[in-house]
Amino acid sequence: MVTLRDDVRAERRAAILEQATAIVGERGYNGFGIQELAQRCGLTKAGLLHHFPSKEQLLIAVLRERDRQDEIAVAAFPGVVEPGDGGDPAALTTIRTSLRAIVSRNATRPQFVRLYAMLRAEALHPDHPAHAWFSNREAATLEMFTQMVAPHVDRPRSVARQVKALMSGLELQWLRDGQRFDLVAEWDLGIAALLPLPSARNTQR
């Protein structure tokens, strides 16, 4: 049974993660301290460490929370498919819908895009606490995209890498440009070239 104490604890953890997301998105992992975060949350340093015993554990919790929220939101988009459901060539439209849902979600949350971009660059260093997390996640995402596009292209692994590059590259440009161009519209143009629908292929011949 969930108690009032549990609810308060969950709310406090959510508030800590929200503030941590904002700080890390601005300055990166090495640019913030536990003391500053505690003050933003109206807690003592000891009080914050009660919820997250170390800065490293807090970082991983921030990343997992971002993924959790994205999975819930993207799954709610109509036409989204689960990984591995793309065996039917007719499913190309729903695959593109699923990928577009991710971009559409990101376009509404620039702070999360900035957080992820900042940490992904920092975590290239093997000593970064999120290095293994990003390596594993990138590999899993590449495999998922490869399975999704495999029935529709000749070199699925290569196309999957290009899809990932299109997504992350457009997001970086969008952030640098102050979000002044339509991220989803640019995505639509790019994915149409990488994963053209059968009717578009026939038109091009």
C-alpha positions in Angstrom: 0.0 0.0 0.0 1.3 3.4 -1.0 1.4 5.7 2.1 1.5 9.5 2.4 5.2 9.2 3.3 5.8 7.3 0.0 4.0 10.0 -2.0 6.0 12.8 -0.4 9.2 10.9 -1.1 8.2 10.4 -4.7 7.4 14.1 -5.1 10.7 15.1 -3.6 12.6 12.8 -5.8 10.8 14.1 -8.9 11.6 17.7 -7.9 15.3 16.8 -7.4 15.4 15.2 -10.8 13.7 18.2 -12.4 16.2 20.6 -11.0 19.1 18.4 -11.8 17.9 18.1 -15.4 17.9 21.9 -15.7 21.4 22.4 -14.2 23.0 19.5 -16.1 21.4 20.7 -19.3 22.9 24.2 -18.8 26.4 23.2 -17.6 27.0 19.5 -18.0 27.7 16.9 -15.4 30.9 18.6 -14.2 29.3 22.0 -14.0 27.1 21.5 -11.0 27.5 20.5 -7.4 25.3 18.6 -4.9 25.2 21.6 -2.6 23.9 24.0 -5.2 21.3 21.4 -6.3 20.2 20.9 -2.7 19.7 24.6 -2.2 17.6 24.8 -5.4 15.4 22.1 -4.0 15.1 23.6 -0.5 17.0 20.7 1.0 20.2 20.3 2.9 23.0 18.4 1.2 22.4 15.5 3.6 18.7 15.6 2.8 19.4 15.3 -0.9 21.9 12.5 -0.5 19.2 10.6 1.4 17.3 10.3 -1.9 20.4 9.9 -4.2 23.5 8.7 -2.3 26.0 10.0 -4.9 26.3 12.5 -7.8 26.9 9.5 -10.1 23.7 7.8 -9.0 21.8 11.0 -9.5 23.1 11.4 -13.0 21.9 7.9 -14.0 18.6 8.5 -12.4 18.2 11.7 -14.5 18.9 9.8 -17.7 16.5 7.0 -16.8 13.8 9.4 -15.9 14.2 11.1 -19.3 13.9 7.8 -21.0 10.9 6.8 -18.9 9.0 10.0 -19.7 9.8 9.7 -23.4 8.7 6.1 -23.6 5.3 6.9 -22.0 4.8 10.0 -24.2 5.9 8.4 -27.5 3.8 5.3 -26.9 0.7 7.5 -26.8 1.2 8.7 -30.3 -1.2 7.0 -32.8 0.4 4.5 -35.1 3.5 3.9 -33.1 4.9 0.4 -33.4 7.0 -1.6 -31.0 10.5 -2.6 -32.0 10.5 -5.7 -34.1 6.9 -5.1 -35.4 8.2 -3.9 -38.8 8.4 -7.3 -40.6 5.5 -6.4 -42.9 6.6 -4.1 -45.7 3.3 -2.3 -45.3 4.5 -1.2 -41.8 7.0 1.3 -43.3 4.4 4.1 -42.7 4.0 3.2 -39.1 7.7 2.9 -38.6 8.1 6.5 -39.9 5.2 7.5 -37.6 7.1 6.0 -34.7 10.3 7.8 -35.5 8.5 11.1 -36.1 6.8 10.7 -32.7 10.2 10.8 -31.1 11.2 13.9 -32.9 7.9 15.6 -32.2 8.3 14.8 -28.5 11.8 16.2 -28.5 10.6 19.4 -30.2 8.4 20.2 -27.2 11.1 19.7 -24.6 14.3 21.5 -25.6 15.7 21.2 -22.1 15.8 17.4 -22.3 17.3 17.6 -25.8 20.0 19.9 -24.4 20.6 17.7 -21.4 21.1 14.6 -23.6 23.3 16.4 -26.1 25.5 17.8 -23.3 25.9 14.5 -21.5 26.4 12.4 -24.7 29.4 14.6 -25.6 30.8 14.5 -22.1 30.4 10.8 -21.9 32.6 10.1 -24.8 35.4 10.0 -22.2 35.8 6.5 -20.8 36.0 7.9 -17.2 32.7 9.7 -17.4 30.1 8.1 -15.0 27.6 7.8 -17.9 30.0 6.4 -20.4 28.8 2.8 -20.1 25.2 3.9 -20.0 25.4 5.9 -23.2 27.5 3.1 -24.9 24.8 0.5 -24.1 21.9 2.7 -25.0 23.4 3.8 -28.3 24.1 0.2 -29.2 20.5 -0.8 -28.2 19.0 2.1 -30.2 21.1 1.2 -33.3 19.9 -2.4 -33.1 16.3 -1.4 -32.7 16.5 0.9 -35.7 18.2 -1.8 -37.7 15.4 -4.3 -37.0 12.8 -1.7 -37.8 14.2 -0.8 -41.2 15.6 -4.2 -42.2 12.5 -5.3 -44.3 12.6 -2.1 -46.3 16.2 -1.4 -47.3 19.3 -3.2 -48.7 21.8 -2.1 -46.0 19.7 -1.8 -42.8 22.6 -1.2 -40.4 23.9 1.6 -42.5 20.5 3.2 -42.9 19.9 2.8 -39.2 23.1 4.7 -38.5 22.0 7.5 -40.9 18.6 7.7 -39.2 20.3 8.1 -35.8 22.7 10.7 -37.3 19.8 12.6 -38.9 17.9 12.7 -35.6 20.8 13.8 -33.4 22.3 16.1 -36.0 19.1 18.0 -36.6 18.6 18.4 -32.8 22.1 19.9 -32.3 21.5 22.4 -35.2 18.1 23.2 -33.7 19.6 23.9 -30.3 22.4 26.0 -31.7 20.0 28.0 -33.9 17.9 28.9 -30.8 15.1 26.6 -32.0 14.2 29.0 -34.8 13.5 26.4 -37.5 10.8 23.7 -37.5 12.6 20.6 -36.2 9.8 18.2 -37.3 9.5 19.7 -40.8 13.2 19.2 -41.4 13.0 15.7 -40.0 10.2 14.9 -42.4 12.3 16.0 -45.4 15.3 14.0 -44.2 13.5 10.8 -43.4 11.7 10.9 -46.8 15.1 10.6 -48.4 16.3 7.8 -46.2 13.1 5.8 -46.0 11.0 6.8 -49.0 7.5 5.2 -49.2 6.9 2.8 -52.1 4.8 5.4 -53.9 7.6 7.9 -53.7 10.1 5.4 -55.0 7.9 4.6 -58.0 7.5 8.4 -58.7 11.3 8.8 -58.8 11.8 6.1 -61.4 
